[in-house]
Amino acid sequence: MIEKWYEVSCDICGCKLIQYAMFQPTPTELRRNGIKVKIYNGKIHTYCDECYEKIRKGGKR
């Protein structure tokens, strides 16, 4: 049986945040696991803590 693995990484620096088996995670599941999630124009963007702080201080998206 083939299993799909979904790897979630930061959209800015590319560091690996977490892996999910079987189903693609929803933004609610990601937030529950402590991952910073922003939705721009219907696309989900995930960030690590350091990059999220840079965004909050007025850096790039």
N, C-alpha and C positions, 0 to 999 in steps of 0.2 A: 504494500500500500504506500502510495506517495503522500508525504506530508509537506505542506507548505509552511515556511518560516518567514515571518515578517520582521525585518530589522528596522528599528526606529533610530534615526540619527539626527543630530543637530543640523539644521539647514545652513548655518553660517560656517561653523568650523568643521563639521563632518564627523564629530566624535560619536561613537556608538552609545546609545542610551539604554536600550532594552530590546529583547527579542520576544516575539509572540508566536505561538504554534497554532496552526489550523486556521484561524480567522483573522482578518485584518482588523486592527483595533479601531474603535471609534474615538473621537475627541474626548468623550466623557471617561472612557477607560484610561486614556493617556493621562488625563488630569488627575484621576483617582490614584494613579501610580506616581504622581509627583513630577510629571513632565510638563513643561510650559508649552502651551498650545495657543496659537493665534490663527484666526481664519481671515484671509484676505481674498476678496473676489471669489469666494467659494472653494479656495484651496487651503488645505491644512498645512500650517508651518509649525515645526517643532523646534525647540531651542533648549540648550543646556542652561544651567543657572548663570554661568558667566556671561554668555552671549545675551541672555534675556536682560541682565542688568545693564549691559551696554545699550540695548535698545531702549530701555526705560529712561536712560540718561540722555537720549537724543541721538544715538548713533544710527547706523544703517540698519535696514530691515533684512 
